[in-house]
Amino acid sequence: MPDSSRIISGKKFMWDGVVYPTQEEAQGVVEKYRKDNFEVESEEEENQFLVYTRRAVKEIVLDGKPPA
C-alpha cells in the first residue's frame, strides 16, 4: 500500500487513495484536480500510477470571540 502522504519538492502532498492502472487514467484525474485549484503530482510505483494532491490554505475563518 502506498504512503498516504509524501514530501515532494519540500511540500507535503496527500495520496488520493486510488491506484490507477494506466498513466492516461491518472492524467485525467490530475487535470480534474488542477481545475479545482489543487497542486498535483503523479508518480509511477510498481507499474501503477498514484496521484498526490495539496491545496494551500488561503484564508482562515474563526468562529466565536477571540481569547482575552
N, C-alpha and C positions, 0 to 999 in steps of 0.2 A: 504494500500500500504506500503510495507517495506521501511525502511530508505535507501536512496541512498548510504550512507556510514556508516561504523561502526568502532569503535576503538576496536581492538582485540589484546590482549597482548601488549598494548601500541603502536600499529601500525594502521594506517588508511587504511582500505580496502574499495573498491568501489563495490557496487552490480552490477552484470552483466545485470540486468534488466529483467531477466526471472524467472518465478515461475515454479519450476519443481514439477510435481505431485508425483514422486517417488524418493526414495533415489538412486536407481540404475541409473536413468537418470542424476541426479545431479552428481553422482560419475563419470560417463562417461565424463561429461563436465569438472570436476575438473582435471581429468587425462590429457585432451587435453590442459588445461591452464598450467599445470605443465610442459608439454613437450615444451611449448613456453616460459619457464623460468619465469612464474608468481608465486608469493606466493598466495596460495589459501586456503580459509576457506569455509566450507559448514555448514549451520545451518538449523535446522528444526524450523518452525514457523507455528502454527495452521495447522498441518498435511500437510504442503507444505515445499519444500526444496529450499533454496536460496544459491547462490554461490557468494562469495565476493572475489575479487582479488586485488593484488597490485604488482607493479613492481618497484624496487628501481632504481633510476637514477644512471647510472654508468659513464656517460660521458655527459658533456655539451659542445655543439659546438656553438660558437658565430660567427655571420657574421658581416662583417664591421670592421671599425677601432675602437680600444678601446678609451674611453673618455680620453681627455688630462688632 
